[in-house]
Amino acid sequence: MWVVYSSKQFVVFSLCVVLLVVVLAYGLKEILPSESQTEPIVVERVFDEWGLKLSMSVEKATYAYGEPVNITFTLKNIGNETIKIEFAGLSRRFDFSVYNSTDIFNISARIYCDLFHAYFPATDTVILNGGESLTSTMQWFQSSFYYETIQVPPGKYYIFEVNYWLVHVERNSIRYDVLDILRLEDPIGITILPP
């Protein structure tokens, strides 16, 4: 059985089909993860004076509600000289804070900060030869600052690297005080999806 359409009905029907296809394609694009959502995100900064490159990365841009966020930090000797690095604690190398804003100076926007966990008040020295790296991976369990067992709401969050542990760098027999200087300038933005 064939249905006969007038040319006006055919045009309207065709436009409806095209509109439906566009809406479905756009909706699927928003629902399904894109390549940019599943590729690692890396921010880095080179400190030429000290011959170091500091980087922070996460595995993807979008996380399921309650899914732990793995944050990897790498400090690499990009020169040929041996570098001596002194940390202000035996248990920490790197740290991070999570904000709901890109303004790290807005304390009220800080959602999570791991700085208050206990550490040993002693120094630890690490030697990095040319090309060697120091890497550490930490997790954020999408918990709030004050209540580590309470899930933060879905939304956009910004992870900042904070350096309170690395205090001195020695290169070519010159010792540099780098506390709160050797840090990344840009955060990594991630999105937590609704449950």
N, C-alpha and C positions, 0 to 999 in steps of 0.2 A: 504494500500500500504506500503510495507516494503522497506526500503533503505538498500542496502547491502554495507558494508564498508570492505575494506581490513584491515588487522591487523595494517598496518602502519597508515592508515587514522584513525582507531579507537584510537590508542595511541595518535596521534596528537590532535584529537578531545577531548579526555579525559584530556590531559594536558591543553588545552585551557579552558575547563570547570573548572578545578581545579584552574587555574590562575585567571579566572573571579571571582570565589567564593572568593578567597583570597583578590583580589583587592576590591571587594564590601564590604567584612567584614571589612577590614582595613579602607576603606573610611567611612563606617558607624560609626566605632569606633571613628574616628576623628571628625565626625560631631555631633554625639549624645553625651550628657554629660555622663561621667562615674561617678561611685560612688565617686571617689576622687574629682571630680569637683563640686559635689552637697553637700558634707559633709562640716560641719564647719571646719575652720582652726583656730587653737589656738596656740599662743605662750605664754609662761609664764616664770616667774622667781621668785624664792623664796629668800627672804632676811631674813635669820635665825636670824641675829643680832636684827632685828626689829620685828620679828614674823609676817611678811607680805608676801603675795603672790600677785604679780601683773600679770594680764593676759590681752591679747588683742585677739579678735576673729572677724572673718568675716564669713558670712553664707556659702560661697563657694569659689572656686578658679577661676571660669570663670564667667564673667559678659557680658551681652549684651551691645552693644554700647548705651550709654546714661542712663543705669540702675544705680540708686543710690547704693552706696556701704555702707551698715550699718556696723559700726565698734563699737564693744562693749568692754568696758574696765571694769575690775573688780579688786578691791583692797580688799583682804580678810585677816582678822586677823586669822592666822593659829595656834595661841597659846591660852592659857587660860586666860592670863592677859588682862586687858583693855588697849587699845592703844588710845592715843590722837593724832590726825593728824591735822596739820595746813596747810591750803591752802592760797596762796597769791592772793586771789581774790574771790569775792562772787559769781561770775557767772561761774567759770570754775573748773573742777576737773581733767580732762585729756585733752590731745591734741595729734595731729598726723601731720605728714608730709608725702608726697608722692614723691617718687623718681623714676627715670627710671634706677636706678642702686642700687646695694646693699651697696654702699659706702656712708654712711650718712655724711661723711666729704666733699664730693664733692658737693659743693653748686650749681654748674652749672647743676647738675643732679636733683636738686629739682624741681618738677613740681608744687606742691601745698603745702601750709603751712597756717594753720588757726591761727597762733599765733598773727596776727596783728589786730584781732577784739578787740573791746573795752572791758575792764574789769574794775571792781571797784578796786582802789588801797587800799584795806583793806584786813584784814585776816579773815578767817572763820575757825572754829574748828569743827571737826567731831570726835565723840567718837565711837570706834568699840570695842564691847565686844568680848570675845572669840568666834570664829566661824562666826562672823558677817561680812558682805561684803558691799562695796560701789560699785554700778554699774552705768555706764552711757553709753548710745549709741549715737553716732554721725554719721553724714552722709557725705560722699564725693560724690559730684554730677558729678564726672569725669570732673571737670573743672580745668583750668590751674591756676597757681599761681597768675599771674597779672590780668587776665581777667576771673573773676568767671563765666562769661556766655559763655565762649568759651570751647567747648568740646575738650578734649585731644584726640589724635589719638589712634587707636587701638594698642595694644601691651602689653608688660609685665611691670607691675608697682610694686613698693615695698612700703608698708605702715609701717612707723616707729612710735612707740609711743614716744612722747617727753614730758618730765616732766619739765615744767617751773612753774607749779602752786603749787605742793606739796613741802613745804619748811622745815617743821619740823615734827618729829615723837617723841612722848614721851612714853616710856615704862619703867615700874618699876622705876618711878621718875627720869629717865635719859632722857634728851632731846638731840636728834640727829639732826644735820643739814643735810638734804638729798637733797637739791636742785640740780638737774641735776645728782644725784647719783642713786636715786631710779627710774631706767628706765629699759626697756627691751633691751636686747642686739641684738635680732634677729628681722628682719622685717617679714611681711607676704607678700608673692608674689601672685599677682593676674594677670589675663589676661583679657583684654578687647577685645572682638571679633569685627571684622569689621561689619559695618551696613549691 
